[in-house]
Amino acid sequence: MRRNHSSTPRTGRVLGSLLLALAAGAFALGAAPTVPEARAAAAGARAAAPIPLGRVVPAPASVTPGGAPYRLTRGTAVRVDDSAGVRRVGAYLAGILRPSTGYPLPLTDHGGGIRLHLAKTGLGAEGYRLHSGPDGVTLTADTPAGLFHGVQTLRQLLPAAVEKKTVSRRSWRIAGGTIEDRPRYAYRGAMLDVSRHFFGVDQVKRYIDELALYKVNELHLHLSDDQGWRIAVDSWPRLSSYGGATEVGGGKGGYYTKAQYRQIVSYAASRYVEVVPEIDMPGHTNAALASYAKLNCDGVAPPRYTGTSVGFSSLCVSKDVTYTFVDDVVRELAALTPGRYLHIGGDEAHSTSHADYVTFMDRVQPIVAKYGKTVIGWHQLTGAHPAKGALAQYWGLDGTSAAEKDQVAQAARNGTGLILSPADRVYLDMKYTKDTRLGLTWAGLVEVRRSYDWDPGAYLPGAPASAVRGVEAPLWSETLKTSADIEYMAFPRLPGAAELGWSPAVTHDWDTYKVRLAAQAPRWDALGIRYYKSPQVPWPTS
């Protein structure tokens, strides 16, 4: 029942008391409250409690709730250390909070209500400590990357409306207590296939922002395949101008200029995401073969390909020009990519004999090392001779043969690190149900629980847990054309993959996770993310 304010003296007394309390205490760090803020405070007194510290995704390593919450006000500032990295994280945080709160949130080196501080925490390069109380919120980390991950937790501790670009007059409170957090794995990735369908720079940036919210730190870009070549290479210009001019279904395709690729790399770095470029070879190479006849063993260029079959193409392993081509491509791509890794593909090379495959990988891996990068390959690389320090990305199924699994496990026992991407668990392009309008089914149907309910450290029989470097959720784009398509297939499964990579194994529990996942829905609504409303998740009803 709605009542007229003048007829409810109790409301007036509450508002008056809050004004006095706020002026005396909560605004000690800044300016006195405005009338709208006072009204919001009165509403906040009747509002739901602040979001509990543990109701975030990924689950924090340690949560100690307790004490009064902190409330953001017009007088709140963001206090930062005298460090360029910390100032950048502070500016990022303020940029998120200003549109929805309407508060100025200046960066300062004193006072403030939210402090970002570098200090030794013992929580590693990406860990952080968040402490909240009535006097403010302090984020402490060893590095700016840790502070950035702490900011993602802070975002989730505020009402979902904080993600909107319009002012919301409400109380912005952060529950009291302490979080200490650090990742389980150093590699927490997501792959975007820009080859089957091309996605522009702004679309990739949008996905990077969505990855960062869940502390994903690796963006694997699948830059070449049978259907399209997506990165400019000066020494082989037809790769992009001709090989990039189509896609699945015969669309116009596209490619990134070097300047555009640098934009993506720089934007990702600003979100503490490392770009891992992939040039798939020796198979999945029809776009390159169509662009240059001399890369084919018979010297005849095939037509460009717009279908979705795999395994029919191969670089000519016996030709020296093949390795000149690889050297040029790797050299130019490595120069554009400050990250540690370069992915050389290696899967589904059905048109390459085993002997030729081994020969090819033995010649190509040293080229990658020559230009200062660490090799990543799909797990078929373990059938050759993985270079020292190389990572193998396992994409097999529960039904993958025991011999193939053992081959990967043996390589892991011999020192090859593993990135786990089992297709029937975290391939985000698999349909949720038979009625899902997008996606494929070759790896089976992958509902939200199946995607989350497995342990990377114990997944591959015979592989030591210490060999697992992380988890990656690939998103192939045979059926995806728009950002809305990407988001529908990624959400709500992507946050689960992110949690498997970040959170301690002891926190992995479907029954508690699904409740935390459901609480993300209003945030996705505020961000404009269209997601699949799985019946396995208890979504909010209002």
Secondary structure by P-SEA (a helix, b strand, c coil): ccccccccaaaaaaaaaaaaaaaaccccccccccaaaaaaaaaaaacccccccccccccccbbbbbcbbbbbcccbbbbbcccaaaaaaaaaaaaacccccccccccccccccbbbbbcccccccccbbbbbcccbbbbbcccaaaaaaaaaaaaaacccccccccccbbbbbbbbbbbbbbbcccccbbbbccccccccaaaaaaaaaaaaaacccbbbbbcccccccccccccccccccccccccccccbbbbbcaaaaaaaaaaaaaacbbbbbbbccccccaaaaaaccccccccccccccccccccccccccccaaaaaaaaaaaaaaaaacccccccccccccccccaaaaaaaaaacaaaaaaabbbbbbccccccccccccbbbbbbccccccaaaaaaaaaaaaabbbbbbbccccccccccccccccccccccccccccccccccccccccccccccccbbbbbbbccccccaaaaaaaaaaaaaaaaaaaccccccccaaaaaaaaaaaaaaaaaabbbbbbccccccccc
